[in-house]
Amino acid sequence: MARSAIEIRGLRKTYGGSRGSPEKEALKGIDLDIPAGSVFGLLGPNGAGKSTLINILAGLVVKTAGKVNIWGFDQDVNPRQSRAAIGVMPQELNLDPFFTPRAALEVQAGLYGVPKSQRRSDEILALVGLEDKANAYARTLSGGMRRRLLLAKALVHRPRVLVLDEPTAGVDIELRQMLWANVRKLNDEGMTIILTTHYLEEAEEMCDQIAIINHGEVVARDSTSNLLAQLDTRSMIIIPDGDVARLPEAPGIDVTRRGGGVLALSYSAGKTSAEEVLAAVHDAGIRIRDVRTEQADLQDVFLELTRSR
């Protein structure tokens, strides 16, 4: 197994610059290693460059500069092998409405040069829960079933790396759970998964490592646990036993009111202790009916890293 499933060095992509239109640098010299066997999150706000990066990996967009290696194959030297090593489940539902799921997989396998004796169309359809729709026209499938078919098409050539581009955007809970069960199964079998998503709680739950892209640059890249550890902000949630006449006041503590009279006291765990927070509550004459603490989540990290850049 390759140590890195994908190695990216100095990757740049510039659009425009002809006939008087200004150039737009979508990627600004990205360096990135994606470990083999990982579930890797690729996050960033709209327009950050995620789609451009994915399309370059898939061979759909020509880079301006830089090097891309996929499973040890240089994209410039071995374009066919590098493309065969990766499968992409796109965000858009780009399916031929007159093909059945089985036919769509057979055509896709043919495009990748998979011999008929090695094709696994029915096995893949069963994996994504479409075995009973194998001979139905794609136009008759629901939106969720079409997303399942997109995943199936990405798997026909046994790729080493699977890219999921916003796979659960707008889908129901059942489909989301099915998709993640499949992702875990494929990852357990050794497949490297690259995930882009707007659902940060998904990335927090599923991803071993995460890179955050903003304005065409990687602004953070680390394990999920280390990214969460960058913020030591805590919130102590106080449910008062009675009305609150005066809010707690103390250096390093910010207090906000929530619904139902609940108070949220935010503080830095490295500078202020929980004991000091409780002392401020006591000094304000507030009796506590219940108390709990909240830690920063991936959304806090994401906002912190992209807010001022």
N, C-alpha and C positions, 0 to 999 in steps of 0.2 A: 504493500500500500504506500502511495506517495505521502510524504510528511505533510505537505500542503496540497489541498485539493485545487486551490486556485492561488496563483501568485501574480500580483499586479504591481508594476513599477512605472512611475512617472506617467500615468495615463492621463491624456488630455483629449478633449473634444471641443472643437470650436465650430459654431454654426454661423452662416451668413458671411458677410464681408465682401460680397460681390454686388455689382450694380448699385452701388451707393448705400446698401444696407449695412448697418453697423454689425460688427462681429459680436457674438455672444459665446463666452467661454463657459460651457456647461460643466466640464470637468477640468480641474486645475492642478494636474500633476499628482494624481492619487497613487499612493503606495498602500497595498493591502494584501495580507496573507489570510487565507481562510483554511483552517485546519481540516484535514481529512477526517471524516467520521463525525463532524460536529453538526449541530443545528445552529446556524449562524444568522443573526438578525441584521438586516440592513435597513436602518431607519433614517428618517429625515422629513422635513416639511415638504409640501408640494413645491416643485421646481428646484429641489435641492440637487438633482442629478442622478437620482436612483434609477429611473427608467433608462436614461442614457447608458449608465453603467451596465445594466442588465442586457440591453440590446446589443452592446458591444460584446459581452460574453457570449451571447447567443449567435453572434455573427451577422446580426441584422443591421448594425450601424458600423461604419468604418471609422476607426479612431483617428485622431489627428497626430498623436505621438504616443510613445510609451510601449511597454511590453506586457503581454497577457499570456500566462501559461495555465492551461486547464488540464489537470491530472498528468502533469509532466510534459504536455505537448505545447510547444510554442505556437501561438495562433497564426503567426506570420509564416513559420517554416512548415508546420503541419496543420493546415486549416481544417482538413477533413477529420483528422483524428481528434482535434480539440473540440470540434463541433459535435462529434459522436459521443464525447465524454460528458456532455451536458444536456439536460432536458429542461424545458421551460414551460411552466403552466402560466400563460399570460392572464392579465386582468380582463382583457376584452374577450367577449364570447364569439370568437371567430371560427364558426363551424359551418360546414356545407349543409344546408337544411335538407338536401335530398339524399344524404348518406345515412345509412344506419350506423349505430355505434360500432358494430363489428366491422363493417366496410370501412369506416373512418380509420380504425386501428390498422386494418390490413394495408390501406393506402399509405398511412404514415410509416408503417414498418417497411414497405417497399421503397419509400423515399430515402430511408436510412440504409437500404441495402441488406435488410435482415432476410435471410433465406426463409422460405415458407416452412421448412421443417423446424425452424427455431423460433417461430412466432408464437406469442402467448396471448393472443387476443382474448380468448374466453377466460383465461386465468386473470388477466388484468381487469376485465369487466366485472368479474366476481369480486375482486379486491375492492373496487370502488362502488359496489352495490348496484351494478347495471346489468347483471346477467339476464334479468327478466325483460330487459329493454334492448337486447342485442340486435333484434331485427326491426325495431321501430325507427321510423324516420326521425332524424335529429330535430326537425321542426316541430315534432309533437312532444318533445321533452320539456319538462319544466326548467326554470332557470337554474335550480339547484342541480338537476340531473345534467344539465349542460356543463356546469362547472365540474362535475364528476368526470364527464367525458374529456374535458380539457386535461385533467390530471392523468387520465388513462393514456391519452395521446402522448403526453410527455414521458411516459414510461416504456413505450413500445421497444426502444432500442437498448434497454438496460443501461441507462446512463449512470455514471459514477457520481454525478452531481445533479441535484434537482433544484431548480429555482421556482419558488412559489411567489408570484407577484400579486400582492393583495388578494390572497385566495379566499378569504372569508368576508370580503366586503359585500354587505347587503344580503347575506345568506342567513337562513334560520339556524337555531341552536342545534337541531338534529344533524344538519349537514356539517356544521362546524365541528361537532364532536366526532363525526365519522371521519372527517378530513384529518383531524389531529391524531386519531387512532391510527390511521394509515401512515401518517408522517412518522409517528413513533415506531411503527413496525418496520418501515423502510430504513429508518435510521439505525434501528437495532440490527438490521441485516448488513449494515456497513455503508449505506448511502449517505453522502454529505448533503445536507439540506440548507438552502439559502432562502430566507424568508424576508419579504418586505410586508409591512402591515402598518395600518393606522391605529390598530388596537394594541396599545402599549402593554395592556395586561396580558395579552397573548404572548408577546415577545418576552415578557418577564417570566412567564410560566414555561415557555417552550425552549428558549434559546440558551445555549451554553455561553456563547460569546456574542457581542454586539458591536457594530460600527455605526456611528451616527454621522451622517453627511449633511452639510449645510453649505449652500452657495458653491457647490462643486468641490468641496474640500472635506476630508475626514477630520472632524473636530473631536472625536473620541473613538477609541477602539480598545475594548477590554472585556474581561469576563463580566457576565451580568452581575455577579455578586460584588465585584470590585467597583463597577459603575455605581451601584446602589450605595456602596460604602463611601463614595465621594461626598455625599451629603449626610451630615450628621444632624440634620434638623429633626426635631421631635415635636409632636403636638400632644399635649395633655388635655384630654377631653373631660370636662367637669360637668356633671349634672347636679345643679344646686338643690338643696333641700329647702326650697322657699325662694322668695323674690331676691334679686341681687340689686342692692342700692348703690354699691360702689364696685367698680371693676378693679381687679388686682393690678398693682403697679410695682415694677421692679426692673432694674437694668437687665437688658438682654431678653426680656419677655414681651412678646406681642400678643395682645388679647383681641379676639373677635367673637362676636355673638353669632350663634347658630339658632335654627328654629327650635321652638319649645323651651327657650331659656338656657340652652346649652352653651357653655363657654369653651372656646378652643384657645389654649395658651401655647404658642409656638416658641421654641427656644433651641439653642445650640447645645447639644449634649456635651460637647467638648469644653464649653465655657460656663454652662449653668447646670446645676444638678437638679434632679427631680425634687429633692428635699427643699431647695430654694424656691422652686415653683409652688410647692404646696404651702410653704411659709407665706408666700405672697397672697395666696388664696385665703389663708387663715387671717392674715393681717387685714384683709378687706372685709372681714366679718362674714365670710361665706361658709355656710355649712354644706358639706358634701354628702349627697345621697349616693352617688356612684362616680367612679373615675376609671379611665382607661388611657392608654397611650397609643399614638399612631406614629409609624416611621415613614420616611420618604419612600416613594415608589418610583418606578421607571419614568413615569410622566414628569415627576419633579426634576429628575436628572435631565430628561430631554429638554424641558423648558429652560432649565438653567444653562444648558450648553448652547442652545440656539437663540436665546432671547436677545443677546447683545452682539450677535455676529452677523 
